[in-house]
Every structure is written in structure tokens, then in C-alpha cells.
Amino acid sequence: MKIVFMGTPDFSVPVLQALAAQHTILAAYTQPPRPAGRGKELRPTPVHAAASALGIPVRHPVSLKSPEEQAAFAALDADVAVVVAYGLILPQAILDAPRAGCLNIHASLLPRWRGAAPIHRAIMAGDAETGICIMQMEAGLDTGPVLMRQSTPIGAEETTQGLHDRLSQMGAALILNALDHLPRLTPEPQPSEGVTYAAKIDKAESRIDWSRPAPEVDRQIRALSPFPGAWCMAGGERLKLLRSRLATGAGAPGTVLHGLTMACGTGAVEVTLAQREGKKAQSPQEFLNGITLPARLE
């Protein structure tokens, strides 16, 4: 098929690569390069870099609202557009241009967790499973009918990074399957019950409140790993906690019971990957070799 690909972050790259191996990618749309690093030099997005390596033409308009951009998109004469974490709203003229419309790969079991941060929110909420949906796009936010879906359990110690990587590969495989069977797929409207919204993660959510129950603290740590990273204070130093699991023990909230096991409002959490300011992430043994923790974290 002749495909227009639309995506931006790392999550989108395996999908682009899988599509390029079996179909013709007419163009890759992505967000414009942004200033990054100490020198604030313009850095292309992961999709931009991957598409360039594959010899695919790259377009990065700031908006798709102008008649000129819409005409340029339509002129590609695509069979279908595949959209995954693109980051721009698609006007109706864009949605209507490809013969089979625009298909979105969404990392949740719709209608649960529509919106920007479905992977983070699924872990933070304690969901037992999540998955991938291939959705026919329409004007609403992740409201279109679902063509295919695949579920997967969320591991007891899984982080957003690990689940992100698994779902990206699942999405790549599922979109290939969907394209192979596209004329025979029946769009299923999303039910009105069970709708939740995955709001963008706010950095204010990342400070740990040790008075909360251990399962909530554990999910917070894993959901915010690697970015923005759940954190707490050890004396005057800010510590980032990146992996954890539930543990046994009790004490005043924040009390260091042993090693990197801390008491919560109820129960305890064992941190299995931590990071000091200006340092790399370390295992508990490595971490504790370089620091003396206070009796209680805040």
C-alpha cells in the first residue's frame, strides 16, 4: 500500500520501520526539530532520523491547518495514513484525504485511557492489563471506531519504559495485520461506558508522599520511570527512584527499614533502581556504597 506515516517519538519508530519493510512510505510527517542539549542546537525527532536513514521524504510542518499544507498532503495520493504519537491535531481535510482514511495506533484498550499518557496512567492506576488499538480516526480525541485490538498483562514490576517498548512492538505487528485485512475489517464503535482520559503527566505528580499506601507509591515509581522520575529528599539531596516492588515491613512513613526498603502509610516498598543528582541510575548495592541515608526520607 501507499502510506503516509505520521509520528514523532521513539514509540513510533518500530512502526515506521515495520511498515517500510512491507509497504511504500510516500512521506513521513513529524514534529519540527527542537532545540536540545546544552548548545540548544536543533535536534530532529526520532521519526525524522529513522525516516532519513530509510530514505523516506520527511515533512515537519508546524501546523496542518493551512490550505497549502492540506493540498500538499492530498497530493501524495495515499491509500492510507498511519498515525502513532504524532502530536498535531489532524483537520478533517487531512482525515479525509487518504482513500482508507487515517488509522491511529493507540497504546490502551479504548475507551479506557484516551489522550496523551495512556501507558503512564495504566500503571499508575494499577490496571491489570493494557494493550494496543488500531482506530479509524475522526475529529474527536481518540473517539473513533476500533478496527483491531490486542491486550497484554502489565507485569507486577513493569515500568513505563518497559511497557512502552513492548507496546511499540505490538503496535508495529498489529498495524501490519490490520493493513493486510483492511477491506474485511468491521469498525466497532467505542462504548460510552468506561471512558477515561490519560492526562499528560505533570511534574508536580512526581514527588513521593510516603504516607500513601505502598501499592500506590510502588505504582507511582514505576509509572514515572524513566521520565519525569518519581523523587524524594534524603536530607538535602534529591533522589530519583526508578524501579520498585512491594516489600514487607512497617514503620513511620518514609522510614528506611533496611537497604532501600522504605515504610509507607501502610506496607513498604523496596526500590531496585535509584539515581542521585548528576549520577547514573544504580542498583541498591551500588547506590548505597556512595551514600549514607538518613533514618527517614521525605
C-alpha positions as CSV (number, residue, x, y, z in Angstrom):
1,M,0.0,0.0,0.0
2,K,1.0,3.6,-0.5
3,I,1.2,5.0,3.1
4,V,1.7,8.4,4.7
5,F,3.3,7.9,8.1
6,M,2.8,10.4,10.9
7,G,4.7,10.1,14.2
8,T,7.3,11.7,16.4
9,P,8.9,9.9,19.4
10,D,10.8,6.7,19.9
11,F,7.5,4.8,20.3
12,S,6.7,5.5,16.6
13,V,10.0,4.3,15.2
14,P,9.4,0.5,15.2
15,V,6.1,1.0,13.5
16,L,7.7,3.1,10.7
17,Q,10.4,0.5,10.2
18,A,7.9,-2.4,10.0
19,L,5.8,-0.5,7.5
20,A,8.7,0.5,5.4
21,A,9.7,-3.2,5.1
22,Q,6.4,-4.2,3.5
23,H,4.8,-1.1,2.0
24,T,5.6,2.1,0.2
25,I,6.0,5.1,2.5
26,L,5.3,8.2,0.5
27,A,6.4,10.6,3.2
28,A,6.9,10.7,7.0
29,Y,5.3,13.6,8.8
30,T,6.8,14.5,12.2
31,Q,7.2,17.4,14.6
32,P,9.7,20.1,13.7
33,P,13.3,19.9,15.1
34,R,13.5,21.4,18.6
35,P,16.4,23.0,20.5
36,A,18.1,20.4,22.7
37,G,21.2,19.8,24.8
38,R,23.5,22.4,26.3
39,G,24.1,24.1,22.9
40,K,20.4,24.3,22.2
41,E,21.1,23.0,18.7
42,L,18.1,21.9,16.6
43,R,17.6,18.2,17.0
44,P,15.4,16.2,14.6
45,T,12.8,13.9,16.2
46,P,13.4,10.1,16.4
47,V,11.0,9.6,13.5
48,H,12.8,12.2,11.4
49,A,16.1,10.5,12.0
50,A,14.7,7.0,11.3
51,A,12.9,8.1,8.1
52,S,16.0,9.8,6.8
53,A,18.0,6.7,7.4
54,L,15.4,4.7,5.3
55,G,15.5,7.3,2.5
56,I,11.9,8.4,3.2
57,P,11.0,12.1,2.5
58,V,10.4,13.9,5.7
59,R,7.9,16.8,6.3
60,H,7.6,18.7,9.6
61,P,5.0,21.4,9.3
62,V,4.2,23.4,12.4
63,S,0.5,23.0,11.6
64,L,-1.7,21.2,9.1
65,K,-4.5,23.8,9.2
66,S,-3.4,25.9,6.1
67,P,-5.0,25.1,2.7
68,E,-1.4,24.8,1.3
69,E,-0.4,22.1,3.8
70,Q,-3.7,20.2,3.2
71,A,-3.3,20.4,-0.6
72,A,0.3,19.1,-0.3
73,F,-0.9,16.2,1.9
74,A,-3.7,15.3,-0.5
75,A,-1.3,15.5,-3.5
76,L,0.6,12.5,-2.1
77,D,-2.5,10.4,-3.2
78,A,-2.1,7.9,-0.3
79,D,-4.1,4.7,0.2
80,V,-4.0,5.3,4.0
81,A,-2.2,7.3,6.7
82,V,-0.8,5.6,9.7
83,V,-0.6,7.9,12.8
84,V,1.2,7.0,16.0
85,A,2.0,9.6,18.7
86,Y,2.3,12.4,16.1
87,G,1.4,15.3,18.3
88,L,-0.6,17.5,16.0
89,I,-4.4,17.7,15.6
90,L,-5.4,16.4,12.1
91,P,-8.1,18.7,10.5
92,Q,-11.0,17.0,8.7
93,A,-9.4,17.6,5.3
94,I,-6.4,15.6,6.4
95,L,-8.5,12.8,7.8
96,D,-10.5,12.6,4.6
97,A,-7.6,12.7,2.1
98,P,-6.3,9.1,2.0
99,R,-8.6,6.6,0.3
100,A,-8.9,4.5,3.5
101,G,-8.6,7.4,5.9
102,C,-6.2,7.7,8.8
103,L,-5.5,4.9,11.2
104,N,-4.2,5.6,14.6
105,I,-2.2,3.2,16.8
106,H,-3.2,3.9,20.4
107,A,-1.5,2.4,23.4
108,S,-4.5,1.5,25.5
109,L,-7.7,-0.6,25.4
110,L,-10.1,2.1,24.3
111,P,-12.2,3.7,25.5
112,R,-10.0,3.5,28.6
113,W,-7.2,6.0,28.7
114,R,-7.9,8.2,25.7
115,G,-5.4,11.0,25.5
116,A,-1.7,11.8,25.9
117,A,-0.3,9.5,28.6
118,P,-2.1,6.1,28.4
119,I,0.9,4.0,29.4
120,H,1.8,6.0,32.5
121,R,-1.8,6.2,33.6
122,A,-2.5,2.5,33.2
123,I,0.4,1.6,35.5
124,M,-0.4,4.4,38.0
125,A,-4.0,3.3,38.2
126,G,-3.0,-0.3,38.9
127,D,-4.6,-1.7,35.7
128,A,-4.1,-5.5,35.4
129,E,-3.8,-5.2,31.6
130,T,-3.5,-2.7,28.7
131,G,-2.9,-3.1,25.0
132,I,-3.0,-1.7,21.5
133,C,-5.9,-0.5,19.5
134,I,-6.0,0.3,15.8
135,M,-8.5,3.0,15.4
136,Q,-10.2,4.7,12.5
137,M,-9.5,8.4,13.2
138,E,-12.2,11.0,13.5
139,A,-12.3,14.6,14.8
140,G,-12.7,13.7,18.5
141,L,-9.9,12.8,20.8
142,D,-9.3,9.0,20.4
143,T,-13.1,8.5,19.9
144,G,-13.0,6.7,16.5
145,P,-14.2,3.1,15.9
146,V,-11.7,0.4,16.7
147,L,-10.6,-2.0,13.8
148,M,-8.4,-4.3,15.8
149,R,-7.2,-4.6,19.4
150,Q,-4.8,-6.8,21.4
151,S,-4.4,-6.9,25.1
152,T,-1.4,-7.7,27.3
153,P,-1.0,-8.1,31.1
154,I,1.0,-5.4,33.0
155,G,3.8,-7.0,35.0
156,A,4.0,-6.6,38.7
157,E,7.4,-4.8,38.5
158,E,6.9,-3.3,35.0
159,T,7.9,0.3,34.4
160,T,6.5,2.7,31.8
161,Q,9.8,2.3,29.8
162,G,9.4,-1.5,29.6
163,L,5.7,-1.4,28.8
164,H,6.3,1.4,26.2
165,D,8.8,-0.8,24.4
166,R,6.6,-3.9,24.4
167,L,3.5,-1.9,23.2
168,S,5.5,-0.3,20.4
169,Q,6.5,-3.7,19.0
170,M,2.9,-4.9,19.5
171,G,1.6,-1.9,17.6
172,A,4.0,-2.5,14.7
173,A,2.8,-6.1,14.3
174,L,-0.9,-5.2,14.7
175,I,-0.9,-2.4,12.1
176,L,0.7,-4.8,9.6
177,N,-2.1,-7.3,10.3
178,A,-4.7,-4.6,10.1
179,L,-3.5,-3.4,6.7
180,D,-3.4,-7.0,5.4
181,H,-7.1,-7.4,6.3
182,L,-8.3,-3.8,5.9
183,P,-11.1,-4.3,3.4
184,R,-12.6,-7.1,5.6
185,L,-12.4,-5.3,9.0
186,T,-15.5,-4.1,10.7
187,P,-15.1,-0.9,12.6
188,E,-16.5,-1.3,16.2
189,P,-17.8,2.0,17.8
190,Q,-16.4,2.6,21.2
191,P,-18.8,2.1,24.1
192,S,-19.9,5.1,26.0
193,E,-19.2,3.3,29.3
194,G,-15.7,3.0,30.7
195,V,-14.3,6.2,29.2
196,T,-11.2,7.6,31.0
197,Y,-8.7,10.3,30.0
198,A,-5.0,9.9,30.3
199,A,-4.0,13.5,31.1
200,K,-0.4,14.5,30.3
201,I,1.9,13.8,33.2
202,D,2.6,16.9,35.3
203,K,5.9,17.2,37.1
204,A,4.0,18.1,40.3
205,E,2.8,14.4,40.4
206,S,6.4,13.1,40.7
207,R,7.2,13.9,44.4
208,I,6.6,10.8,46.6
209,D,4.3,11.1,49.5
210,W,5.4,8.3,51.8
211,S,2.1,8.5,53.8
212,R,0.3,6.9,50.9
213,P,-0.2,3.1,50.8
214,A,2.7,1.1,49.5
215,P,0.9,-0.1,46.3
216,E,0.2,3.5,45.3
217,V,3.9,4.5,45.9
218,D,5.1,1.5,44.0
219,R,2.9,2.3,41.0
220,Q,3.9,5.9,41.1
221,I,7.6,5.0,40.9
222,R,7.2,2.5,38.1
223,A,4.7,4.7,36.1
224,L,7.0,7.7,36.2
225,S,10.2,5.8,35.1
226,P,12.2,6.9,33.3
227,F,10.6,10.3,32.9
228,P,9.9,12.5,34.8
229,G,11.0,10.2,37.5
230,A,9.4,9.9,41.0
231,W,11.6,11.6,43.6
232,C,12.0,12.2,47.3
233,M,14.5,14.0,49.6
234,A,17.3,12.4,51.6
235,G,18.4,15.2,53.9
236,G,19.3,18.0,51.5
237,E,19.7,15.7,48.4
238,R,17.0,14.9,45.9
239,L,16.9,11.2,44.9
240,K,15.1,9.8,41.8
241,L,13.6,6.4,42.3
242,L,13.1,4.5,39.0
243,R,12.2,0.9,39.8
244,S,10.5,-0.7,42.8
245,R,8.4,-3.6,44.2
246,L,6.2,-4.2,47.1
247,A,8.0,-5.4,50.3
248,T,7.2,-6.5,53.8
249,G,7.7,-4.2,56.8
250,A,6.1,-1.3,58.6
251,G,7.1,1.9,60.3
252,A,6.6,5.7,60.2
253,P,6.1,6.8,56.6
254,G,9.5,7.3,54.8
255,T,11.5,5.4,57.4
256,V,14.4,3.5,55.9
257,L,13.7,-0.1,57.2
258,H,16.8,-1.6,55.6
259,G,18.8,-1.1,52.4
260,L,16.5,0.8,50.0
261,T,13.3,-0.5,51.6
262,M,11.1,2.3,52.9
263,A,7.9,2.2,55.0
264,C,4.8,3.8,53.6
265,G,1.4,4.8,55.1
266,T,0.7,1.0,55.0
267,G,3.2,-1.6,53.9
268,A,6.6,-0.9,52.4
269,V,8.3,-0.5,49.1
270,E,11.7,-1.8,48.0
271,V,13.5,0.4,45.5
272,T,15.5,-1.6,43.0
273,L,16.9,1.3,40.9
274,A,17.8,4.7,42.1
275,Q,19.7,7.8,40.9
276,R,21.5,10.6,42.7
277,E,21.7,14.1,41.2
278,G,24.3,14.2,38.5
279,K,24.9,10.4,38.7
280,K,23.7,7.4,36.6
281,A,21.0,5.1,37.8
282,Q,22.3,2.4,40.1
283,S,21.3,-0.8,41.8
284,P,20.7,-0.7,45.5
285,Q,24.1,-2.1,46.3
286,E,25.9,0.4,44.1
287,F,23.8,3.2,45.3
288,L,24.3,2.5,49.0
289,N,28.1,2.3,48.6
290,G,28.2,6.0,47.8
291,I,25.6,7.5,50.3
292,T,24.6,7.3,53.9
293,L,20.8,7.6,54.0
294,P,19.1,9.4,56.9
295,A,16.8,7.4,59.1
296,R,13.8,8.8,57.2
297,L,13.2,10.0,53.6
298,E,10.9,12.9,52.9
